[in-house]
Amino acid sequence: MHLSFGGIKALQGVNFEAKAGEITGVIGPNGAGKTSLFNAISGFYRPDRGSVAFDGEDITTLSPDKRAGLGLARTFQNIALFRGMTVLDNIKLGGHTRLKTNVWQALRYFGAAQKAELELRREIEEQVIDFLEIDHIRKYPITMLPYGLQKRVELGRALAMRPRVLLLDEPVAGMNREETADMARFILDVQEQFGTTILLVEHDMHMVMDICSRIVVLNFGQQIASGTPEEVSNNPAVIEAYLGAAA
């Protein structure tokens, strides 16, 4: 995949596969192209060359909402919640991509629309809110929550879409050790309990090495390594470009 913005080459020949049911990490220094890669996969950017495939199908020309309908969900590096809404309402927004009622039914809120909305709420309360252990704050407005819980709510909104592939953009950025450990546990539980394929961008190297089956390394838009955590951590190019710089 190739992606550029004017004279800036954000991605140059990046090519890898996130294996079904596994957690794949994407790492690299700031400006390596990680978020650009996520934006291309989720449909916010269209590659100059190359393609994005989902379950063997080319989805390069599909809009973000069409990709979401296929089961592609994501979180964002900067929290993108609706601050005037409650935890429950924010999470329900993710599930609305699965509702099949028409516009007239939705506006009048009767019949099938009402039934679908109630079923969605029950499913979210039982499967997402309980899973993420946030039942005690489900009626709280987002503005009342600490940063770590807001990141958990954003994960909940993505899970409400019942994703087949989940893209997590720096899910533990800015968190303390306890919050990071909790989020890592939830990510592992999503993969193990639901069989979700997860693509993870993160700077916390300890977490990446602990929970990812495979890791892809970017540097200045180029893919310089890929493999198991052990293979990547011992790769000289990675040590020089990322791990060595961090040390």
Secondary structure as GFF3:
##gff-version 3
##sequence-region A 1 247
A	DSSP	beta_strand	2	5	.	.	.	ID=ss1
A	DSSP	beta_strand	8	12	.	.	.	ID=ss2
A	DSSP	beta_strand	23	27	.	.	.	ID=ss3
A	DSSP	alpha_helix	34	42	.	.	.	ID=ss4
A	DSSP	beta_strand	53	54	.	.	.	ID=ss5
A	DSSP	beta_strand	57	58	.	.	.	ID=ss6
A	DSSP	alpha_helix	64	70	.	.	.	ID=ss7
A	DSSP	beta_strand	72	74	.	.	.	ID=ss8
A	DSSP	alpha_helix	87	95	.	.	.	ID=ss9
A	DSSP	three_ten_helix	96	98	.	.	.	ID=ss10
A	DSSP	alpha_helix	103	108	.	.	.	ID=ss11
A	DSSP	alpha_helix	112	123	.	.	.	ID=ss12
A	DSSP	pi_helix	124	129	.	.	.	ID=ss13
A	DSSP	three_ten_helix	135	137	.	.	.	ID=ss14
A	DSSP	three_ten_helix	142	144	.	.	.	ID=ss15
A	DSSP	alpha_helix	147	159	.	.	.	ID=ss16
A	DSSP	beta_strand	165	169	.	.	.	ID=ss17
A	DSSP	alpha_helix	177	194	.	.	.	ID=ss18
A	DSSP	beta_strand	197	201	.	.	.	ID=ss19
A	DSSP	alpha_helix	205	211	.	.	.	ID=ss20
A	DSSP	beta_strand	214	219	.	.	.	ID=ss21
A	DSSP	beta_strand	222	227	.	.	.	ID=ss22
A	DSSP	alpha_helix	229	233	.	.	.	ID=ss23
A	DSSP	alpha_helix	236	238	.	.	.	ID=ss24
A	DSSP	pi_helix	239	243	.	.	.	ID=ss25
A	DSSP	alpha_helix	244	246	.	.	.	ID=ss26
###
